[in-house]
Structures are given as C-alpha cells and as structure tokens.
Amino acid sequence: MYHELLSDASFWAFLFKIDRKLADESRAKGCSCGGRLHAANYLRKPRGPRALPKEHRYRLSFCCDRDGCRKRVTPPSVRFLGRKIYLGAVVVLVAAMRQGPTPRRVDELTKLFKVDRKTIYRWREFWNEHFPQTTFWKVARARLVPVFKVVDFPRSLLEAFVRTPDDRNGWGNLLEFLSPISTTKGLEIKVSDDREKPAEDGDRRP
Ligand SMILES: [Zn+2]
C-alpha cells in the first residue's frame, strides 16, 4: 500500500535531501536586493505517520544579510505544504485515497494517519476548490494536461507521478512538482477580470 512508504524513515531522509537541494538553489540566487542569504531555519512540529527526527523538522529558510532589507527567503519544500501542519505527502495521499473507484472510508483514514475528520474535509476543499484556482496550476496544466487526464485532485497527480507503492522517486518528482505551492506566495490566487466567469456550482462536477 502507498501509505507504507510514508512510514519509512529513509523516505523522509530522501525528501530532506531534495529540500536541501532546493534550498541550495535559492541561496545561490541570493536576495532580490543583491544581498547574501544566511541560514535562518525554523523548527516546525509536523504531523504525519511517523515522528521525524529533530533535524528533519526544520523548515529550511534564509535571511538577507543587508541592513535595511533583512528579508526572509523561504525556498520551496517537498516536506511542508505551506502552513499545513501535516507533512505534504500525507495531505496528498489521504485526499487521494478518498477518491477513485474504491475510496477509503474517512474512519479508516483517521485511524491510519491519525488525522481528524474535519482536517480530511478541509483538505478535500483545498484540492477541489483552492488548488485548481492557483496561478501555479493554471500555468502547470498547460504542460501536464496533454500528457495525462485530470479527473480528481490530487489523485490524478499521484497516479501520473507515482507508479508503484514504493516508487520514492515518483513521490520525489510529484512533491517537487508541487513545491511552488509550499510557499505562501505559491498558494496565491491571482484574480483577473479577463477570464470567463467560473462555471456554476452544478456544472463543476459530472
Ligand atoms: Zn535583501
């Protein structure tokens, strides 16, 4: 099953390595003011199927070293999804397991992942309502939609990237693909008046 990989310590070490790579890339770019970035990681208390060792609980982040700027720069992450307290892979997997031809029951998932029903419903709302509206997805879909069919978020994404239950590279690619939405800016919804009006509620789903 897909969730077994998420209980594997080496999976989280693997994701941490990707986060370090993403952080190095951000650091190399420096601050938009031209200043240098210094490490200013902060500790989070992520929830997930297993407790992460302390060194993996840090959100990698930087601070500009120039007086008058001192801007915080937080690179994208494959472990943390925005401010969500649960690890990103859990937010993807639990929501995906509620979808498809044989959806798992909410009761089952609350036990398996130690997540309450309300949170599961909130995630559903996030994937159904919020995610498709993000600028990130509006750009990404042009690249992905010709390659695979989107039926449900996030299940369609999971199936497109992760081929087998222990496909950690697939997970790495999926979470890296989603990593722009792991920063607050990436989750913004750009409101523009030149788009057609959104479909009526009843039209959204078959
Ligand atoms: Zn700066």
py3Dmol code that shows the C-alpha trace and the ligand (Angstrom):
import py3Dmol

protein = """\
ATOM      1  CA  MET A   1       0.000   0.000   0.000  1.00  0.00           C
ATOM      2  CA  TYR A   2       1.012   3.577  -0.681  1.00  0.00           C
ATOM      3  CA  HIS A   3       0.984   4.589   2.953  1.00  0.00           C
ATOM      4  CA  GLU A   4       3.705   2.114   3.951  1.00  0.00           C
ATOM      5  CA  LEU A   5       6.361   4.170   2.229  1.00  0.00           C
ATOM      6  CA  LEU A   6       5.326   7.159   4.326  1.00  0.00           C
ATOM      7  CA  SER A   7       6.212   5.221   7.472  1.00  0.00           C
ATOM      8  CA  ASP A   8       9.701   4.571   6.193  1.00  0.00           C
ATOM      9  CA  ALA A   9      12.361   6.776   7.818  1.00  0.00           C
ATOM     10  CA  SER A  10      14.568   6.605   4.736  1.00  0.00           C
ATOM     11  CA  PHE A  11      11.748   8.099   2.645  1.00  0.00           C
ATOM     12  CA  TRP A  12      11.787  11.242   4.803  1.00  0.00           C
ATOM     13  CA  ALA A  13      15.584  11.376   4.686  1.00  0.00           C
ATOM     14  CA  PHE A  14      15.281  11.186   0.894  1.00  0.00           C
ATOM     15  CA  LEU A  15      12.802  14.101   0.859  1.00  0.00           C
ATOM     16  CA  PHE A  16      15.008  16.093   3.201  1.00  0.00           C
ATOM     17  CA  LYS A  17      17.843  15.712   0.705  1.00  0.00           C
ATOM     18  CA  ILE A  18      15.626  17.176  -2.031  1.00  0.00           C
ATOM     19  CA  ASP A  19      14.743  20.083   0.281  1.00  0.00           C
ATOM     20  CA  ARG A  20      18.423  20.748   0.841  1.00  0.00           C
ATOM     21  CA  LYS A  21      18.939  20.859  -2.926  1.00  0.00           C
ATOM     22  CA  LEU A  22      16.001  23.300  -3.355  1.00  0.00           C
ATOM     23  CA  ALA A  23      17.422  25.442  -0.540  1.00  0.00           C
ATOM     24  CA  ASP A  24      20.887  25.499  -2.133  1.00  0.00           C
ATOM     25  CA  GLU A  25      19.325  26.701  -5.375  1.00  0.00           C
ATOM     26  CA  SER A  26      17.530  29.537  -3.570  1.00  0.00           C
ATOM     27  CA  ARG A  27      20.628  30.513  -1.691  1.00  0.00           C
ATOM     28  CA  ALA A  28      22.708  30.636  -4.876  1.00  0.00           C
ATOM     29  CA  LYS A  29      20.238  33.147  -6.354  1.00  0.00           C
ATOM     30  CA  GLY A  30      20.617  35.438  -3.326  1.00  0.00           C
ATOM     31  CA  CYS A  31      18.184  38.096  -2.220  1.00  0.00           C
ATOM     32  CA  SER A  32      16.350  40.238  -4.768  1.00  0.00           C
ATOM     33  CA  CYS A  33      18.159  43.285  -3.298  1.00  0.00           C
ATOM     34  CA  GLY A  34      21.511  41.725  -4.188  1.00  0.00           C
ATOM     35  CA  GLY A  35      22.288  40.746  -0.598  1.00  0.00           C
ATOM     36  CA  ARG A  36      23.635  37.397   0.525  1.00  0.00           C
ATOM     37  CA  LEU A  37      21.406  34.872   2.208  1.00  0.00           C
ATOM     38  CA  HIS A  38      22.205  33.439   5.603  1.00  0.00           C
ATOM     39  CA  ALA A  39      20.636  30.315   7.044  1.00  0.00           C
ATOM     40  CA  ALA A  40      17.666  31.103   9.308  1.00  0.00           C
ATOM     41  CA  ASN A  41      15.926  27.749   9.539  1.00  0.00           C
ATOM     42  CA  TYR A  42      12.975  27.408  11.847  1.00  0.00           C
ATOM     43  CA  LEU A  43      11.597  24.472  13.733  1.00  0.00           C
ATOM     44  CA  ARG A  44       8.164  23.150  12.858  1.00  0.00           C
ATOM     45  CA  LYS A  45       6.088  20.468  14.507  1.00  0.00           C
ATOM     46  CA  PRO A  46       4.883  18.484  11.542  1.00  0.00           C
ATOM     47  CA  ARG A  47       2.392  15.678  11.960  1.00  0.00           C
ATOM     48  CA  GLY A  48       2.488  12.578   9.880  1.00  0.00           C
ATOM     49  CA  PRO A  49       2.554   8.818  10.027  1.00  0.00           C
ATOM     50  CA  ARG A  50       5.782   8.852  11.993  1.00  0.00           C
ATOM     51  CA  ALA A  51       7.685  11.318  14.147  1.00  0.00           C
ATOM     52  CA  LEU A  52      10.514  12.835  12.192  1.00  0.00           C
ATOM     53  CA  PRO A  53      13.909  13.112  13.843  1.00  0.00           C
ATOM     54  CA  LYS A  54      14.501  16.661  15.031  1.00  0.00           C
ATOM     55  CA  GLU A  55      16.930  17.591  12.265  1.00  0.00           C
ATOM     56  CA  HIS A  56      14.244  16.790   9.676  1.00  0.00           C
ATOM     57  CA  ARG A  57      11.658  19.013  11.329  1.00  0.00           C
ATOM     58  CA  TYR A  58      13.337  22.230  10.322  1.00  0.00           C
ATOM     59  CA  ARG A  59      11.861  24.342   7.582  1.00  0.00           C
ATOM     60  CA  LEU A  60      14.912  25.451   5.647  1.00  0.00           C
ATOM     61  CA  SER A  61      14.880  29.208   5.303  1.00  0.00           C
ATOM     62  CA  PHE A  62      17.190  32.193   4.851  1.00  0.00           C
ATOM     63  CA  CYS A  63      17.562  35.801   5.834  1.00  0.00           C
ATOM     64  CA  CYS A  64      19.139  38.569   3.763  1.00  0.00           C
ATOM     65  CA  ASP A  65      22.294  39.964   5.378  1.00  0.00           C
ATOM     66  CA  ARG A  66      21.839  43.567   4.224  1.00  0.00           C
ATOM     67  CA  ASP A  67      20.847  46.215   6.708  1.00  0.00           C
ATOM     68  CA  GLY A  68      17.588  47.785   5.652  1.00  0.00           C
ATOM     69  CA  CYS A  69      16.487  44.609   3.853  1.00  0.00           C
ATOM     70  CA  ARG A  70      16.850  41.544   6.105  1.00  0.00           C
ATOM     71  CA  LYS A  71      14.169  39.889   4.033  1.00  0.00           C
ATOM     72  CA  ARG A  72      13.278  36.295   4.810  1.00  0.00           C
ATOM     73  CA  VAL A  73      13.514  33.968   1.843  1.00  0.00           C
ATOM     74  CA  THR A  74      11.910  30.570   2.249  1.00  0.00           C
ATOM     75  CA  PRO A  75      12.622  28.142  -0.566  1.00  0.00           C
ATOM     76  CA  PRO A  76      10.062  25.630  -1.846  1.00  0.00           C
ATOM     77  CA  SER A  77       9.847  22.349   0.062  1.00  0.00           C
ATOM     78  CA  VAL A  78       8.873  18.758  -0.658  1.00  0.00           C
ATOM     79  CA  ARG A  79       8.160  18.104   3.035  1.00  0.00           C
ATOM     80  CA  PHE A  80       5.981  21.014   4.134  1.00  0.00           C
ATOM     81  CA  LEU A  81       2.958  22.218   2.234  1.00  0.00           C
ATOM     82  CA  GLY A  82       2.516  25.866   3.140  1.00  0.00           C
ATOM     83  CA  ARG A  83       1.331  26.313   6.701  1.00  0.00           C
ATOM     84  CA  LYS A  84      -0.345  22.949   6.833  1.00  0.00           C
ATOM     85  CA  ILE A  85       0.714  21.125   9.930  1.00  0.00           C
ATOM     86  CA  TYR A  86       0.667  17.699   8.301  1.00  0.00           C
ATOM     87  CA  LEU A  87       3.520  16.702   6.039  1.00  0.00           C
ATOM     88  CA  GLY A  88       2.786  17.404   2.379  1.00  0.00           C
ATOM     89  CA  ALA A  89       2.881  13.760   1.308  1.00  0.00           C
ATOM     90  CA  VAL A  90       0.136  12.989   3.857  1.00  0.00           C
ATOM     91  CA  VAL A  91      -2.039  15.845   2.593  1.00  0.00           C
ATOM     92  CA  VAL A  92      -1.704  14.412  -0.921  1.00  0.00           C
ATOM     93  CA  LEU A  93      -2.135  10.762  -0.035  1.00  0.00           C
ATOM     94  CA  VAL A  94      -5.085  10.986   2.355  1.00  0.00           C
ATOM     95  CA  ALA A  95      -7.034  13.196  -0.047  1.00  0.00           C
ATOM     96  CA  ALA A  96      -6.225  10.865  -2.959  1.00  0.00           C
ATOM     97  CA  MET A  97      -7.363   7.802  -1.001  1.00  0.00           C
ATOM     98  CA  ARG A  98     -10.800   9.394  -0.643  1.00  0.00           C
ATOM     99  CA  GLN A  99     -11.128   9.447  -4.422  1.00  0.00           C
ATOM    100  CA  GLY A 100     -11.269   6.978  -7.279  1.00  0.00           C
ATOM    101  CA  PRO A 101     -13.389   3.927  -7.851  1.00  0.00           C
ATOM    102  CA  THR A 102     -12.719   2.496  -4.375  1.00  0.00           C
ATOM    103  CA  PRO A 103     -12.445   5.428  -1.959  1.00  0.00           C
ATOM    104  CA  ARG A 104     -11.261   4.660   1.558  1.00  0.00           C
ATOM    105  CA  ARG A 105     -13.645   5.494   4.352  1.00  0.00           C
ATOM    106  CA  VAL A 106     -12.931   8.579   6.436  1.00  0.00           C
ATOM    107  CA  ASP A 107     -12.945   6.436   9.606  1.00  0.00           C
ATOM    108  CA  GLU A 108     -10.275   4.213   8.172  1.00  0.00           C
ATOM    109  CA  LEU A 109      -8.079   7.161   7.223  1.00  0.00           C
ATOM    110  CA  THR A 110      -8.425   8.925  10.551  1.00  0.00           C
ATOM    111  CA  LYS A 111      -7.067   5.784  12.206  1.00  0.00           C
ATOM    112  CA  LEU A 112      -4.345   5.114   9.665  1.00  0.00           C
ATOM    113  CA  PHE A 113      -2.940   8.646   9.617  1.00  0.00           C
ATOM    114  CA  LYS A 114      -4.099   9.978  12.999  1.00  0.00           C
ATOM    115  CA  VAL A 115      -5.886  12.858  11.353  1.00  0.00           C
ATOM    116  CA  ASP A 116      -9.344  14.043  12.335  1.00  0.00           C
ATOM    117  CA  ARG A 117     -12.365  14.118  10.014  1.00  0.00           C
ATOM    118  CA  LYS A 118     -12.547  17.889   9.877  1.00  0.00           C
ATOM    119  CA  THR A 119      -8.996  18.092   8.603  1.00  0.00           C
ATOM    120  CA  ILE A 120      -9.726  15.492   5.920  1.00  0.00           C
ATOM    121  CA  TYR A 121     -12.732  17.538   4.752  1.00  0.00           C
ATOM    122  CA  ARG A 122     -10.638  20.699   4.757  1.00  0.00           C
ATOM    123  CA  TRP A 123      -8.056  19.011   2.547  1.00  0.00           C
ATOM    124  CA  ARG A 124     -10.765  17.958   0.139  1.00  0.00           C
ATOM    125  CA  GLU A 125     -11.852  21.562  -0.098  1.00  0.00           C
ATOM    126  CA  PHE A 126      -8.264  22.637  -0.620  1.00  0.00           C
ATOM    127  CA  TRP A 127      -7.747  20.255  -3.554  1.00  0.00           C
ATOM    128  CA  ASN A 128     -11.174  20.748  -5.127  1.00  0.00           C
ATOM    129  CA  GLU A 129     -11.672  24.468  -4.670  1.00  0.00           C
ATOM    130  CA  HIS A 130      -8.396  26.181  -3.939  1.00  0.00           C
ATOM    131  CA  PHE A 131      -5.702  24.286  -5.815  1.00  0.00           C
ATOM    132  CA  PRO A 132      -7.258  24.483  -9.327  1.00  0.00           C
ATOM    133  CA  GLN A 133      -7.529  28.267  -8.909  1.00  0.00           C
ATOM    134  CA  THR A 134      -3.876  28.846  -8.068  1.00  0.00           C
ATOM    135  CA  THR A 135      -1.685  30.609 -10.568  1.00  0.00           C
ATOM    136  CA  PHE A 136       0.664  27.650 -10.155  1.00  0.00           C
ATOM    137  CA  TRP A 137      -1.846  25.149 -11.525  1.00  0.00           C
ATOM    138  CA  LYS A 138      -3.059  27.436 -14.272  1.00  0.00           C
ATOM    139  CA  VAL A 139       0.477  27.509 -15.639  1.00  0.00           C
ATOM    140  CA  ALA A 140       1.332  23.873 -14.902  1.00  0.00           C
ATOM    141  CA  ARG A 141      -1.788  22.455 -16.503  1.00  0.00           C
ATOM    142  CA  ALA A 142      -0.730  23.658 -19.959  1.00  0.00           C
ATOM    143  CA  ARG A 143       2.284  21.381 -19.626  1.00  0.00           C
ATOM    144  CA  LEU A 144       0.596  18.405 -17.963  1.00  0.00           C
ATOM    145  CA  VAL A 145      -2.903  18.133 -19.321  1.00  0.00           C
ATOM    146  CA  PRO A 146      -1.805  16.920 -22.783  1.00  0.00           C
ATOM    147  CA  VAL A 147       0.153  14.142 -21.018  1.00  0.00           C
ATOM    148  CA  PHE A 148      -2.461  12.826 -18.613  1.00  0.00           C
ATOM    149  CA  LYS A 149      -6.108  13.232 -17.831  1.00  0.00           C
ATOM    150  CA  VAL A 150      -7.143  15.143 -14.737  1.00  0.00           C
ATOM    151  CA  VAL A 151     -10.180  13.607 -13.117  1.00  0.00           C
ATOM    152  CA  ASP A 152      -9.661  14.420  -9.464  1.00  0.00           C
ATOM    153  CA  PHE A 153      -7.140  16.391  -7.449  1.00  0.00           C
ATOM    154  CA  PRO A 154      -4.846  15.131  -6.089  1.00  0.00           C
ATOM    155  CA  ARG A 155      -5.470  11.534  -7.212  1.00  0.00           C
ATOM    156  CA  SER A 156      -4.780  12.247 -10.888  1.00  0.00           C
ATOM    157  CA  LEU A 157      -1.467  13.852  -9.978  1.00  0.00           C
ATOM    158  CA  LEU A 158      -0.497  10.986  -7.690  1.00  0.00           C
ATOM    159  CA  GLU A 159      -1.232   8.428 -10.388  1.00  0.00           C
ATOM    160  CA  ALA A 160       0.625  10.429 -13.007  1.00  0.00           C
ATOM    161  CA  PHE A 161       3.841  10.598 -10.985  1.00  0.00           C
ATOM    162  CA  VAL A 162       3.899   7.634  -8.612  1.00  0.00           C
ATOM    163  CA  ARG A 163       3.899   4.347 -10.498  1.00  0.00           C
ATOM    164  CA  THR A 164       4.139   1.778  -7.706  1.00  0.00           C
ATOM    165  CA  PRO A 165       3.543   1.894  -3.955  1.00  0.00           C
ATOM    166  CA  ASP A 166       7.283   2.046  -3.227  1.00  0.00           C
ATOM    167  CA  ASP A 167       8.172   4.468  -6.028  1.00  0.00           C
ATOM    168  CA  ARG A 168      10.051   7.031  -3.966  1.00  0.00           C
ATOM    169  CA  ASN A 169      11.497   8.802  -6.984  1.00  0.00           C
ATOM    170  CA  GLY A 170       7.956   9.240  -8.253  1.00  0.00           C
ATOM    171  CA  TRP A 171       6.990  10.781  -4.916  1.00  0.00           C
ATOM    172  CA  GLY A 172      10.066  12.990  -5.059  1.00  0.00           C
ATOM    173  CA  ASN A 173       9.102  14.198  -8.534  1.00  0.00           C
ATOM    174  CA  LEU A 174       5.482  14.779  -7.543  1.00  0.00           C
ATOM    175  CA  LEU A 175       6.357  16.736  -4.403  1.00  0.00           C
ATOM    176  CA  GLU A 176       8.983  18.718  -6.242  1.00  0.00           C
ATOM    177  CA  PHE A 177       6.436  19.499  -8.947  1.00  0.00           C
ATOM    178  CA  LEU A 178       4.058  20.730  -6.228  1.00  0.00           C
ATOM    179  CA  SER A 179       6.780  22.547  -4.276  1.00  0.00           C
ATOM    180  CA  PRO A 180       5.959  26.024  -5.649  1.00  0.00           C
ATOM    181  CA  ILE A 181       2.716  25.846  -3.646  1.00  0.00           C
ATOM    182  CA  SER A 182       4.682  25.106  -0.474  1.00  0.00           C
ATOM    183  CA  THR A 183       5.402  28.812  -0.096  1.00  0.00           C
ATOM    184  CA  THR A 184       2.734  31.341   0.777  1.00  0.00           C
ATOM    185  CA  LYS A 185       3.232  33.149  -2.485  1.00  0.00           C
ATOM    186  CA  GLY A 186       2.721  29.963  -4.480  1.00  0.00           C
ATOM    187  CA  LEU A 187      -0.724  29.460  -2.989  1.00  0.00           C
ATOM    188  CA  GLU A 188      -1.934  32.857  -4.046  1.00  0.00           C
ATOM    189  CA  ILE A 189      -4.883  33.030  -6.330  1.00  0.00           C
ATOM    190  CA  LYS A 190      -4.481  35.615  -8.987  1.00  0.00           C
ATOM    191  CA  VAL A 191      -7.741  37.391  -9.605  1.00  0.00           C
ATOM    192  CA  SER A 192      -8.038  38.686 -13.107  1.00  0.00           C
ATOM    193  CA  ASP A 193     -11.102  40.097 -14.769  1.00  0.00           C
ATOM    194  CA  ASP A 194     -10.184  38.954 -18.262  1.00  0.00           C
ATOM    195  CA  ARG A 195     -11.155  35.336 -17.610  1.00  0.00           C
ATOM    196  CA  GLU A 196     -14.522  33.891 -18.337  1.00  0.00           C
ATOM    197  CA  LYS A 197     -16.845  33.577 -15.388  1.00  0.00           C
ATOM    198  CA  PRO A 198     -16.366  30.391 -13.391  1.00  0.00           C
ATOM    199  CA  ALA A 199     -18.826  27.601 -14.054  1.00  0.00           C
ATOM    200  CA  GLU A 200     -21.953  27.395 -11.975  1.00  0.00           C
ATOM    201  CA  ASP A 201     -21.644  25.126  -8.975  1.00  0.00           C
ATOM    202  CA  GLY A 202     -23.710  22.426 -10.585  1.00  0.00           C
ATOM    203  CA  ASP A 203     -21.500  22.401 -13.670  1.00  0.00           C
ATOM    204  CA  ARG A 204     -18.286  21.747 -11.896  1.00  0.00           C
ATOM    205  CA  ARG A 205     -18.681  18.049 -11.407  1.00  0.00           C
ATOM    206  CA  PRO A 206     -20.275  15.476 -13.640  1.00  0.00           C
TER     207      PRO A 206
END
"""
ligand_1 = """\
1
ZN
Zn 17.851 41.648 0.698
"""
view = py3Dmol.view(width=600, height=400)
view.addModel(protein, "pdb")
view.setStyle({"model": 0}, {"cartoon": {"style": "trace"}})
view.addModel(ligand_1, "xyz")
view.setStyle({"model": 1}, {"stick": {}})
view.zoomTo()
view.show()
